[in-house]
Amino acid sequence: MNHSTVEGKLDQLKGSVKQTVGEAIGNDKLANSGAIDQVKGNAKEAWGNAKDAAQSVSNDISAKAAAKHAEAKEHAAETAHDVREKVTATAQNAKNAVRDKAEEIKLNHQRSA
């Protein structure tokens, strides 16, 4: 509940009292002023409720965006890890292929010598 909502409820209460007292003593000006205060209070409360709803939606959107960001960051980290694993595996395979070929060349050279 925000300031506008509270202020609206207080205006409504004040207006209701003024209207009741005005009607009880036959003072139309006071009764009308009370009715006006109630209308203003209703408008303020409605505005406060709208602001609360907007804040709630904004908070929800922010929370969802933060969660998606964290999820994307985690996915990026996993992808980066997978890429590094593939690069190192490829390098290891290339090294083994060169080593094997070098051993083959050495053996062929030793046999022909």
C-alpha positions as CSV (number, residue, x, y, z in Angstrom):
1,M,0.0,0.0,0.0
2,N,1.5,3.3,-1.1
3,H,1.1,6.9,0.0
4,S,-1.7,7.6,-2.5
5,T,-3.7,4.7,-1.4
6,V,-3.5,5.6,2.3
7,E,-4.2,9.3,1.6
8,G,-7.2,8.3,-0.5
9,K,-8.6,6.1,2.3
10,L,-8.1,9.0,4.8
11,D,-9.8,11.5,2.5
12,Q,-12.8,9.1,2.1
13,L,-13.1,8.7,5.9
14,K,-12.8,12.5,6.4
15,G,-15.4,13.1,3.7
16,S,-17.8,10.5,5.2
17,V,-17.6,12.2,8.6
18,K,-18.0,15.6,7.1
19,Q,-21.0,14.5,5.0
20,T,-22.6,12.8,8.0
21,V,-22.1,15.7,10.3
22,G,-23.3,18.2,7.6
23,E,-26.4,16.2,7.0
24,A,-27.1,15.8,10.7
25,I,-26.9,19.6,11.3
26,G,-28.5,20.6,8.1
27,N,-25.3,22.2,6.6
28,D,-25.5,21.4,2.9
29,K,-22.1,23.1,2.3
30,L,-20.4,20.8,4.8
31,A,-22.2,17.7,3.5
32,N,-21.3,18.6,-0.1
33,S,-17.7,19.2,0.9
34,G,-17.7,15.7,2.5
35,A,-19.0,14.1,-0.6
36,I,-16.3,15.9,-2.7
37,D,-13.7,14.6,-0.2
38,Q,-15.0,11.1,-0.7
39,V,-14.8,11.4,-4.5
40,K,-11.2,12.7,-4.3
41,G,-10.4,10.0,-1.8
42,N,-11.7,7.3,-4.2
43,A,-9.7,8.8,-7.0
44,K,-6.5,8.9,-4.9
45,E,-7.0,5.3,-3.8
46,A,-7.6,4.1,-7.4
47,W,-4.4,5.9,-8.4
48,G,-2.5,4.3,-5.6
49,N,-3.9,0.9,-6.6
50,A,-2.8,1.5,-10.2
51,K,0.7,2.5,-9.0
52,D,0.9,-0.6,-6.8
53,A,-0.1,-2.8,-9.8
54,A,2.4,-1.1,-12.1
55,Q,5.2,-1.6,-9.5
56,S,4.2,-5.2,-9.0
57,V,4.4,-5.9,-12.8
58,S,7.6,-4.0,-13.0
59,N,9.1,-6.1,-10.2
60,D,7.9,-9.3,-11.8
61,I,9.4,-8.3,-15.2
62,S,12.7,-7.4,-13.5
63,A,12.8,-10.7,-11.6
64,K,12.1,-12.7,-14.8
65,A,14.7,-10.7,-16.8
66,A,17.3,-11.3,-14.0
67,A,16.5,-15.1,-14.1
68,K,16.7,-15.2,-17.9
69,H,20.0,-13.3,-17.7
70,A,21.4,-15.8,-15.1
71,E,20.2,-18.7,-17.3
72,A,21.8,-17.2,-20.4
73,K,25.0,-16.6,-18.5
74,E,25.0,-20.2,-17.3
75,H,24.3,-21.5,-20.8
76,A,27.1,-19.4,-22.2
77,A,29.5,-20.8,-19.6
78,E,28.5,-24.3,-20.5
79,T,28.9,-23.6,-24.2
80,A,32.3,-22.1,-23.6
81,H,33.3,-25.1,-21.6
82,D,32.1,-27.4,-24.4
83,V,34.0,-25.4,-27.0
84,R,37.2,-25.5,-24.9
85,E,36.8,-29.3,-24.5
86,K,36.4,-29.8,-28.2
87,V,39.5,-27.6,-29.0
88,T,41.7,-29.4,-26.5
89,A,40.5,-32.8,-27.7
90,T,41.2,-31.8,-31.3
91,A,44.7,-30.6,-30.3
92,Q,45.3,-33.9,-28.5
93,N,44.1,-35.9,-31.5
94,A,46.3,-33.9,-33.8
95,K,49.3,-34.4,-31.5
96,N,48.6,-38.1,-31.4
97,A,48.3,-38.3,-35.2
98,V,51.6,-36.5,-35.6
99,R,53.3,-38.7,-33.0
100,D,51.9,-41.8,-34.7
101,K,53.1,-40.7,-38.1
102,A,56.5,-39.8,-36.8
103,E,56.8,-43.2,-35.2
104,E,55.7,-44.8,-38.5
105,I,58.4,-42.8,-40.4
106,K,61.0,-43.8,-37.9
107,L,60.1,-47.5,-38.1
108,N,60.1,-47.4,-41.9
109,H,63.5,-45.7,-41.9
110,Q,64.9,-48.2,-39.5
111,R,63.6,-51.1,-41.6
112,S,65.1,-49.7,-44.8
113,A,68.4,-49.0,-43.2
